[in-house]
Amino acid sequence: MHLHAGEWLVLAIMAAMVLYSLWESDKSKVAVLAGRKTKLAMYRETILFLWLPTSVLLILIAFNIVSAERLGLGWQNSWGNWAGVLLVVAAVAYVIWHIRSVQPGTSQYQQLFDAMQTHSWLMPSNKRELYWFTGGVSMSAGICEELLFRGFFLAVFADLLGVWGSLLLGSFLFGLCHLYQGWANVLRTAVIGLVLGIIYVLTESLWVVIALHALMDIFGGVLGYVVHKHGRCESELAMG
């Protein structure tokens, strides 16, 4: 495996990300719940955490050390590309419909409320947090994590491990980087990463999975905000 020194640097930083996630574990969660850290501070730390290795990779792309096409950032005008575009459009339509359909008092809302309780410490509870979560964390996660754990990882290891081996290992490491959400979510995130990897291979475009990943995180953040908002309103009505 012959790599440029810059590519080795990206891999080293990615390894450090995983090790840091194992060390950090649930420290951020404990700090937020204890009031020692605000959600906004946690969001900013997450954005920095994601963009550090990605910035190095983007520099390598800018100097043609790493090919953008090799990372799936080209447009081949293939059937796979266009199928990916249709998938993103369908996903956007579903997200808009689902958010508009969430109404307090319905069984759907109650199921969502119950499901959100384990992640309420992470979800935005006011508009400022919502802007940082959707425009900052979600967009950064979509761009950075897909560039690193799908595009770059597959480009580097496909010849050595094969496509499936690269997807499995990259998805596992991707899951470990989300240990702060709990071990159960590590498995869930790894599976999501594997699905995104398969979509990347089939559509031949990293742009598709970047859009889907960012959209998925934005969707979760907006739903979390809606639950918090209605929860506050119900509490205020009960007190009044």
C-alpha positions in Angstrom: 0.0 0.0 0.0 1.9 3.0 -1.3 0.5 6.3 0.1 1.7 9.9 0.2 2.8 11.2 3.6 -0.3 13.4 3.6 -2.5 10.3 3.2 -0.7 8.6 6.1 -1.3 11.8 8.2 -5.1 11.6 7.4 -5.2 8.0 8.5 -3.2 8.8 11.6 -5.7 11.5 12.6 -8.6 9.2 11.8 -7.1 6.6 14.2 -6.7 9.3 16.8 -10.3 10.2 16.4 -11.3 6.6 17.2 -9.0 6.4 20.2 -10.2 9.8 21.4 -13.8 8.6 21.1 -13.0 5.5 23.2 -11.3 7.7 25.8 -14.0 10.3 25.8 -16.8 7.8 25.9 -19.8 9.5 27.7 -17.8 12.3 29.3 -19.6 14.9 27.2 -23.0 13.5 28.0 -22.2 13.5 31.8 -20.9 17.1 31.5 -24.0 18.3 29.6 -26.4 16.6 32.0 -24.5 18.0 35.0 -24.6 21.5 33.6 -20.8 21.8 33.3 -21.0 22.0 29.5 -23.6 23.6 27.3 -25.0 21.9 24.2 -23.6 24.8 22.1 -20.1 24.1 23.4 -20.5 20.4 22.7 -21.7 21.2 19.1 -18.7 23.5 18.5 -16.3 20.8 19.8 -17.9 18.3 17.5 -17.5 20.5 14.5 -13.8 21.1 15.2 -13.3 17.4 15.8 -14.8 16.6 12.4 -13.1 19.3 10.3 -9.5 18.8 11.6 -8.8 15.6 9.6 -11.1 16.7 6.8 -9.1 19.9 6.3 -5.9 17.9 5.8 -7.7 15.8 3.2 -9.1 18.8 1.4 -5.6 20.3 1.2 -4.4 17.0 -0.4 -7.3 17.3 -2.9 -6.5 20.9 -3.7 -2.8 20.0 -4.5 -3.9 17.0 -6.6 -2.2 14.6 -4.2 -5.5 12.8 -3.8 -7.9 12.7 -6.7 -11.4 14.1 -6.2 -12.7 11.5 -8.6 -11.0 8.7 -6.6 -13.1 9.8 -3.6 -16.4 9.7 -5.6 -16.6 13.5 -6.0 -16.9 13.4 -9.7 -20.1 13.3 -11.8 -20.2 10.4 -14.4 -23.7 11.0 -15.6 -24.4 7.3 -15.1 -27.6 5.5 -14.1 -26.2 5.1 -10.7 -25.6 8.9 -10.4 -29.2 9.7 -11.4 -30.6 6.9 -9.2 -28.8 8.6 -6.3 -30.3 12.0 -7.2 -33.8 10.5 -7.2 -33.1 8.8 -3.8 -32.0 12.1 -2.3 -35.2 13.9 -3.7 -37.4 11.1 -2.3 -35.6 11.4 1.1 -36.1 15.1 1.2 -39.8 14.7 0.4 -40.2 12.1 3.2 -38.4 14.2 5.8 -40.6 17.2 5.0 -43.8 15.1 5.1 -42.8 13.4 8.4 -41.9 16.6 10.2 -45.2 18.2 9.2 -47.1 15.1 10.3 -45.7 15.1 13.8 -48.5 16.5 16.0 -48.9 16.4 19.8 -51.5 14.0 21.1 -51.0 11.4 18.3 -49.6 8.0 18.9 -46.8 8.9 16.4 -45.8 11.8 18.5 -45.8 9.7 21.7 -43.6 7.1 20.1 -41.2 9.8 18.9 -41.3 11.4 22.4 -40.4 8.1 24.1 -37.7 7.3 21.6 -36.1 10.8 22.0 -35.7 10.5 25.8 -32.4 8.6 25.6 -31.0 11.3 23.3 -32.6 14.4 24.8 -29.2 15.6 26.2 -27.9 15.8 22.7 -30.9 17.2 20.8 -31.4 21.0 20.4 -34.0 22.5 22.7 -34.1 26.1 21.4 -33.7 27.9 18.0 -30.0 28.8 18.5 -29.1 25.2 19.3 -31.2 24.1 16.4 -29.3 26.3 14.0 -25.9 25.0 15.3 -27.1 21.4 15.2 -28.6 21.5 11.7 -26.3 24.0 10.0 -23.1 23.1 11.9 -23.0 19.6 13.3 -25.3 17.9 10.8 -23.7 19.5 7.7 -20.2 18.9 9.1 -21.0 15.2 9.9 -22.4 14.7 6.4 -19.5 16.2 4.6 -16.6 15.2 6.9 -17.6 11.6 7.9 -18.5 10.6 4.4 -15.3 12.0 2.9 -13.2 10.2 5.6 -15.0 7.0 6.3 -16.5 6.2 2.9 -14.7 8.1 0.2 -11.1 8.2 1.5 -11.2 4.9 3.5 -12.6 3.0 0.5 -10.1 4.6 -1.9 -7.2 3.6 0.4 -8.2 0.1 1.5 -10.2 -1.3 -1.4 -7.2 -2.9 -3.1 -5.9 -4.3 0.1 -9.2 -5.5 1.8 -11.6 -5.5 -1.1 -14.7 -3.3 -1.3 -16.7 -5.2 1.3 -13.8 -5.5 3.7 -13.2 -1.8 3.4 -16.9 -1.0 3.9 -17.1 -3.2 7.0 -14.0 -1.9 8.7 -14.8 1.7 7.8 -18.3 1.4 9.1 -17.1 -0.2 12.4 -14.6 2.6 13.0 -17.4 5.1 12.0 -19.6 3.5 14.7 -16.8 3.7 17.4 -16.6 7.5 16.8 -20.1 7.7 18.1 -19.4 6.0 21.4 -20.5 9.2 23.2 -24.1 8.2 22.4 -23.7 4.8 24.0 -22.6 1.3 22.9 -26.0 0.5 21.6 -25.7 3.4 19.2 -22.2 2.3 18.1 -23.8 -0.8 16.5 -26.7 1.2 15.1 -24.4 3.9 13.6 -22.1 1.2 12.2 -25.0 -0.4 10.4 -26.1 3.0 9.0 -22.5 3.6 7.9 -22.5 0.3 6.1 -25.8 1.1 4.3 -24.4 4.5 3.3 -21.4 2.7 2.0 -23.4 0.4 -0.1 -25.4 3.3 -1.5 -22.1 5.0 -2.4 -20.9 1.9 -4.3 -24.2 1.5 -6.1 -24.7 5.2 -7.0 -21.0 5.8 -7.7 -21.3 9.2 -6.1 -20.1 10.4 -2.7 -22.3 13.5 -3.1 -25.4 11.3 -2.7 -24.3 9.8 0.6 -23.1 13.2 1.9 -26.6 14.6 1.2 -28.4 11.6 2.7 -26.1 11.6 5.8 -26.6 15.4 6.4 -30.3 15.1 5.8 -30.6 12.2 8.3 -28.9 14.2 11.0 -30.9 17.4 10.2 -34.1 15.3 10.4 -33.1 13.9 13.8 -32.2 17.4 15.1 -35.5 19.0 13.9 -37.5 16.1 15.4 -35.6 16.5 18.7 -36.4 20.3 18.7 -40.1 19.7 17.9 -40.3 17.2 20.9 -38.6 19.7 23.2 -40.8 22.6 22.0 -44.1 20.8 22.5 -42.8 19.3 25.8 -42.2 22.8 27.1 -45.6 24.1 25.9 -47.3 21.2 27.6 -45.4 21.8 30.8 -46.2 25.5 30.8 -49.9 24.7 30.2 -49.9 22.3 33.1 -48.3 24.8 35.4 -50.6 27.6 34.3 
